[in-house]
Each structure stands twice: as structure tokens, then as C-alpha cells.
Amino acid sequence: MSLQRMSRRCNMGWTRGMRWATIPLGRQLRDLPHRNWRRPMLRELMDSLARGRWGFEWRYWRRKTPWDTNITPPEVMAFVGEHPPGRALDLGCGTGTNAITLALHGWEVTAVDFAPRAIRAARRKARAAGVEIDFRVADVTDMRILSGPYDYALDIGCLLALKGEGRIKYASGLARLVGPAGWYMLYAWLPRHWRGASWGISPQEVESLMGSQFSKIRQVIGEERGHPSAWYWFQRR
Ligand SMILES: C[S@@+](CC[C@H](N)C(=O)[O-])C[C@H]1O[C@@H](n2cnc3c(N)ncnc32)[C@H](O)[C@@H]1O
């Protein structure tokens, strides 16, 4: 190769490198080749941020919490009407509506949520209602701080936010905490997309998570604002 051609090559490389370095990072990422691997990675990242602790904390902070209705569902009211009070555990209790209902019906309640803002609101609501509840800022995928046995565990909308390994840890913690013949009631969306992330769990997966330690007593498939969801009633073997 002639000296002239070599120098032209080097110059081109240098110019390209310099030009690349002056392009803003956002554009560099956008222009990277192999978009096919970047898109799913970003989607995965956004998805886990939305479902993580600070994603929920952010929603409580912005009051973008459509689930926070201050109404205890009829399924829970029916359970309370049919069972004598004992020890209850509310998993992903949010601002404590259902924990407070249980406490008002004589249950001794522990309620767990990983969003500090939700637990602060729950404590305020419990004080106003005149009930004592053991509220904990904790992750349902690591419930070693709790000790059973509980007679009733309730999950409205929490398991559906977990993924893979988290679900397995949740199920094993739950099996440790719920006493023999104790109840576990779950409300969960079936798999769907919501606000840029994937949520929900299929009845088959619920069964395979819980089936070895709990007997499924009942399951009702319904819908919430046009999307399928389900209630499950399990009893500890
Ligand atoms: C859809 S909201 C339902 C709240 C409440 N159960 C209700 O019915 O109002 C789900 C709640 O689960 C909590 N959550 C989600 N993942 C959690 C986790 N890994 N550990 C503890 N809480 C979690 C969220 O912070 C949120 O408060």
C-alpha cells in the first residue's frame, strides 16, 4: 500500500473516531448496530424498574395508584364472615385498606409492603381507624423477618408484580408462614401489558407454584376493566 493511501486510511479512522466521540451518548446508543439485542434489553430494564420497589414508591408519590380504592373486595368480606378471627398476613398491603378491615373484624394482622410511602399512609389510616397492625416495610420475596403460623394470608395484586426467582422465594416463604389448614387467598391479573411493563400470572403457574404445599379449593376467573383476572382460594396441607 502506498504511503499516501495508508495516511488517507488512518485519517479516515481518526476522523470517524473523533466524530463518534462528539456525538451525544443517546444518539450513539440509538445508532448502534444490532438494534435487535438493544430493544429487548431496554424493555427488560424498564420492565423491572416499573415492577421494582422504587417503581411502586414513585407511583405512590405521584398518586398514580388506581388500585388504592379504600374498598375491601366482597371475596375478602365473605371470607371474614365465614371464618373466626386468627392471625392474618397481608402481602403487598399498599395503604392498608384490607389489613384494617381484617383488624376491625378482630384479626391480629401483620401487613407487608416494600414501598415506604405506602406503609406510612397505612399507619396513618390504621391510627385513624383505631386499630393496631404490625406494618412492615419488607419484600415479600424475603420474609425471614416474619414468624408464623398465620391462619390467613391475603395477596391482592402483589404476586402478579413478581417474576421468576422472586415468585419461587415468595411461595416458599408463604408455605413456611401459613400454618396447617391455614388459608391463602390470591387476586391476580392473568398475564398482560400495563403501562409499559409485563404483569400478571397464569392459573397454571399459580398452581405449579403453590400446588406442592397448598390445595386449591376454588378459582374464579373474572375481569378487571376488560382484562382477565382471577381469585384463588388455597388451603395449606
Ligand atoms: C396493586 S398494589 C395492591 C395493594 C393492596 N393489596 C391493595 O389491594 O390496595 C400491589 C402492592 O404490592 C406491593 N409490592 C409489589 N411487589 C412487592 C414486593 N416484592 N414486596 C413487597 N411489596 C410489594 C406494591 O408496593 C403495592 O403496594
PDBQT file of the ligand as one rigid body, heavy atoms in Angstrom, charges set to zero:
ROOT
HETATM    1  C1  LIG A 301     -51.546  -3.476  43.100  1.00  0.00    +0.000 C 
HETATM    2  S1  LIG A 301     -50.923  -2.926  44.626  1.00  0.00    +0.000 S 
HETATM    3  C2  LIG A 301     -52.129  -3.584  45.731  1.00  0.00    +0.000 C 
HETATM    4  C3  LIG A 301     -52.077  -3.010  47.126  1.00  0.00    +0.000 C 
HETATM    5  C4  LIG A 301     -53.099  -3.573  48.102  1.00  0.00    +0.000 C 
HETATM    6  N1  LIG A 301     -53.003  -5.000  48.230  1.00  0.00    +0.000 N 
HETATM    7  C5  LIG A 301     -54.476  -3.168  47.710  1.00  0.00    +0.000 C 
HETATM    8  O1  LIG A 301     -55.278  -4.030  47.345  1.00  0.00    +0.000 OA
HETATM    9  O2  LIG A 301     -54.771  -1.967  47.771  1.00  0.00    +0.000 OA
HETATM   10  C6  LIG A 301     -49.524  -4.018  44.844  1.00  0.00    +0.000 C 
HETATM   11  C7  LIG A 301     -48.718  -3.700  46.068  1.00  0.00    +0.000 C 
HETATM   12  O3  LIG A 301     -47.704  -4.680  46.210  1.00  0.00    +0.000 OA
HETATM   13  C8  LIG A 301     -46.519  -4.049  46.609  1.00  0.00    +0.000 C 
HETATM   14  N2  LIG A 301     -45.410  -4.912  46.169  1.00  0.00    +0.000 N 
HETATM   15  C9  LIG A 301     -45.077  -5.257  44.903  1.00  0.00    +0.000 A 
HETATM   16  N3  LIG A 301     -44.001  -6.062  44.893  1.00  0.00    +0.000 NA
HETATM   17  C10 LIG A 301     -43.656  -6.224  46.213  1.00  0.00    +0.000 A 
HETATM   18  C11 LIG A 301     -42.607  -6.930  46.860  1.00  0.00    +0.000 A 
HETATM   19  N4  LIG A 301     -41.708  -7.642  46.165  1.00  0.00    +0.000 N 
HETATM   20  N5  LIG A 301     -42.540  -6.893  48.220  1.00  0.00    +0.000 NA
HETATM   21  C12 LIG A 301     -43.445  -6.165  48.932  1.00  0.00    +0.000 A 
HETATM   22  N6  LIG A 301     -44.441  -5.454  48.367  1.00  0.00    +0.000 NA
HETATM   23  C13 LIG A 301     -44.548  -5.492  47.023  1.00  0.00    +0.000 A 
HETATM   24  C14 LIG A 301     -46.543  -2.686  45.946  1.00  0.00    +0.000 C 
HETATM   25  O4  LIG A 301     -45.739  -1.733  46.591  1.00  0.00    +0.000 OA
HETATM   26  C15 LIG A 301     -48.046  -2.354  46.024  1.00  0.00    +0.000 C 
HETATM   27  O5  LIG A 301     -48.333  -1.636  47.196  1.00  0.00    +0.000 OA
ENDROOT
TORSDOF 0
